[in-house]
Amino acid sequence: MSVDATAAVLRAVGAGEPVSRESLAGGTYNTVTRVTFEDGGDWVVKIPPAHSDGLSHEQRLLVNEVTFYGAAATAGGAAVPRVVHSELDPGAPAGAYVVMTACPGQPWSSVAGDLTAAETRSLRTEFGDMVGRLHGVTGTAGFGYPAEPLGPLSPTWREAFTAMTDAVLGDAERYGARLPLPVRRIREVLAGAADVMDEVTRPALVHFDLWQGNLLVTGGPGARRVGGIIDGERMFWGDPVADLVSTHLFGDPETDLDFLAGYAAATGTPVVFTPSVRRRLDLCRSYLYLIMLTETVPRGAGPEALAWTWETVAPRLVAALRGLA
């Protein structure tokens, strides 16, 4: 089915027959296919699922992705795909899709075990520089998801973030997802810390899915570089602190001196982990962990994935909420 859908997209954009197709694993939502043409050109074709099951914010994700790549292209120094063709209307003849250039390299997660300590430090510095450049891009229409799955963009970060957390908690109730605390109590804790979000007055470009699987690394031993940042469909306009959650998934960004040095070089301002910044981090951690726990239901996660998510994520959600409370 994905082959037929990809072929329909290629016909719709007037492309010739590719010499090869490769299904790209690692994603959990869209169908992603790399196509190579006789002239050596490489495209990546991304097609959303036909069904609408998912979390409330997972609507028209390709709108977010196209927005991210367009905005990131203005940052300078942040390697991202270039959108070649896009159709964001699911009712179009070939459905919704995005066709983009393929960035070079392999996922960082697949080569992490081969990296020397020096290479890792260099990559972390380069990565921090790229993220800092992305955060220098400012949205002009407000805070939230560009696809507006939860309503129009909001004038304040507090309003947008509250809508985001309310939506995922509503999803948890709707799907009967297992959470370590009652939804009512989680809402109380998040609301009690909401005032700190008023410190965020600029809607920065936030990727919010910057784990190593979405970072491509190029080059051989001793010459490795970050080749691209991909999968921008989870982006939103919001608090740049939010990206420190996925860039250091289950880790502590305060200890990553190489990343922070690169980030400061790009922004001209070091990240200072004040008590309010740490509270904003815990707010964003709570949001991501709620997503990870809730999405196991509509994704139909198997027993092993369910066990891993519960054992890994649930304690961290409790710790983040405890930090807020």
N, C-alpha and C positions, 0 to 999 in steps of 0.2 A: 504493500500500500504506500509506503514512504517513497519507494522508487517511482511509482506512478505519479505521486504528488510532486516530487522533485522534477520529473519530466514535464509536468504541466506548467510548473513555474518557469522552467527554462524556455518552453515554447512561448509563454506569455511575454517574456522579456526579449524574445527574438534571438536567443542564443543558439549556437550550433550544438550538435551532439557531442558531449564530452567523451574523452577517451577512457575516463575512469570515474567511478563514484566510490566514495568511502563514507560509511556511516560513522559519525563521531560520537563515541560514548562519553560518559561523564555527566551529561545533563540529566535532569530528572523531569523535565516538563516538555520542551519542544523537541521536534524531530530536526536533527542537524546533519547535513550531508556536505562533504567536501567534494567538489567536482573539478576535474583537471581537463583542460582543453589541449588540443593538438599543438597550439602555439606555446604551451607551457604555462598559460595563465591558470590561476587557482581561484575559485570562488567557494564561499561557504553559503549554503542555502538553509535558512531556518524557517520552519513551518510550525505554527502552533497546533495543539491537538484539536480535533473536531469537537470533543466534548467540552463542557463548561465546568465540570467538577473541579473543585480546587478551593483555595482560600479566597476571601473577598477581594483582596488586593491583586489577585492573579488574573486580572481581566485586561485584555489588550496589551499584554506585556511588550509586544513588539514596538508599540508607541514609545515606551520607555527606552528600549534599546536604540532605536533610531535617534531619539533625543540625546541619549548619552554619547553616541559616537560623533554626532554633529557638534555637541558642546565640547567634547574632549579634543576635537580637532583644532579648536581655538586656543587650547592650553599651551601648545608648544612643548615638545619634548616628551609627550606621553604617547607611546606607540599603541594605536588602536586600529581596528579594521576601518576601511572606508566603505560606506554604503554605496553600492552600485545601482541597485534597484530596490524599491520597496512598495508594497501594497498593504495598507493597514486596514482595509475594509474586508472583513471576513465574507461578505456577500459578493465580492468580485468573482469573475469566472474561475480564476485559479485559486481563490481564497486569499487569505492574508499570508504574507511572506516578507522576508528580508533577504536580499542577496548582497553579500559583502566580500571584500577582498580577504584572502586568507593570510593571517599573520604567520611569520616563520617561527619555527621552534616546536618544542615539546612542552607539555605541562610541567611546571616546576615540581609538582608532586611526584612525577615519574622519574626525575633525575636527582631528587633531593639526597638519596642515599649515596650518590656518586660524587657529591660536591665536597671539596675540601673546606676547612674552616675559613680560609682566606677567601675562597670563591663565594661562600655563603655571606660573608660580611660585605663583600663588594656588591653582590646582588641585592642585599637588604638596603644598602645605601642608595643604589640606583632606584630601587622600588620606592623608597621613601621620597626621593626626588620626584618621581612620576606622580605619586599620590598628592604631594604638595602642590604640584602644578594643576592637577585636576581640581583641587579645592579652591584654587584661585578663580575658577569660573563661577559666575553668579547668575542665578536664575532671575528672570525679570517679571514673572507672572505670579510668584508666590511660593509657598512651601507645600511639599507633598509629591505624589506620583504624577508625572505628566499625563499619563493615560486617564487620570481622574476616576479611578474605579470606586473611590469613596466619596465622590463629589468634587466640586471645583477646588482648585488650589487655594490654600488658606493664607490669610494675611500675616499670621504668626506661626512660629514653630510649635508653640504649645498647642494651638488649635489643631494643626496638622498631625502632630504626634499623638494627641489624644484620640483623634479619629482612627489612626492606624492601630493603636493598641486596643481600642474598643472593638474594632473590626475583628482582630485575630482572637480576642477573647470571646466574641460572639460566635466565631467559627468553632472554637473549642467546645462551646456549649452545644452548638448545632450538630457537630460530629461526635460528641461524647468522648472527646480526647482526654487522655489521662494526664492530669496536671498534679504537681506535688502539693498545691495549696488550692483552696476553693477560689473560683473565679471572683466572687465578691471580695475576698480578702486581697487578691492581686490588684483589683481595681482600686481599692482603698490605698494601698501602698503607692501605686503609680500616681494617683491623684495627690497624695500627700507630698510628693516630690516635684510636682508640676511647676512650681514657681521658678525653679532653676532654669527651666527652658526659656524663660523670658530674656535670658542673657544672649540668646542666639537671635540676632537681628538681620543676618544676611543668609539667604537661601543658597548655600554652596552646593556644588555638584558632588553628590555622594554615590558611589558605586554600590556599596553595601553587600558585595559578594566577592570580596577580594581574597578568597582562600587560594592556596597554591594551585589548585586545579584550573583556575581561571587566569593564571599567569604563565606565559610561554617563555621558555628560556632557549636561547640560540647559542651556537658556538660549541667548541670542544673544550676539553679540560684546560684550564688556565686562561681561556678566552671567552668565558660565558657571559652573556648579557641578557637583559630582559627584552624579549622579542615582541611582546605585545600583552595588552590587557584585553580580555575578551568577556563575553556574556554580560553585557550591561543592562539586561532586562529588569534587574531588581533595583535600578537606580531611583533616587528621588532627590528633590531639592530640599536640603535641610541642614542639620548640624554636622559639620565636618568631623566632629568627634566620633560620630557613628561609624565611620570607616575604620577606626582603630579597633573595632570589635572583630570585623572579619579579617583584617590584616594580621591580627594576632588571635585567631580563633582558639579559645580556651587558654590563651596565654596572657602575659602581662606586658602591655605596650611600654610601660615605664622602663623596663629592663632592656629594651631593644635599642641600644644606643646608636647602632649603625643606621637603622631605619630613621630614627629621630634626627640624626645628623643630616641625612639626605633631605628629609622633610624641611628642616630649618633652612637648608641651603636654597631650596626652591621658594619658600614663602618669605624668607627674610626674618622670620620670627620663630623662635623655639617653642615647642609645646611645653607649657608649664602645667603640671598636674596638681592644680589647686583642688581644694575640697569640692568646689562646684563642678569642675571638670570631671572629677571622679564620680560624682553623682550623675552627671550626664552620661558618662560611660555605663554606669549601672542601669540607667534607664534604657539605653540602646541595647545593652546585653539582654535585658529582660525581654525586649521586643523580639530580638533574634531567637532567643531560646524558646519563647512562646510559639513562634513560627515553626521551629524545628520539631517541637513536641506535637503540635496540632496537625501539621501536614502529613504525619505518618498515617493518618486515617484515610484522607482522600487519595493518597498515593498507594494505599494498599500495602504498606510495609510488611515484610515477612517477620517471623519470630525473632530471627537474629538481629535484624535492623531495629525492631522494636526494643529489644533488650539493650542493644548498644545505646540507642537514643535515650532510653530511660536512665540507664546507669551513668551515662556521660553528661547529659544535658540537664536532667532534672535537678541534681545537686547544685549545679552552677546557677540555675534559675533561682533556687532558694537562697544561695549566697548573694546574688545580685539584689534580690528583694530585701534581704536582711540588711544589706548595706544601705538601702534607701530608707528602710524603716527605722 
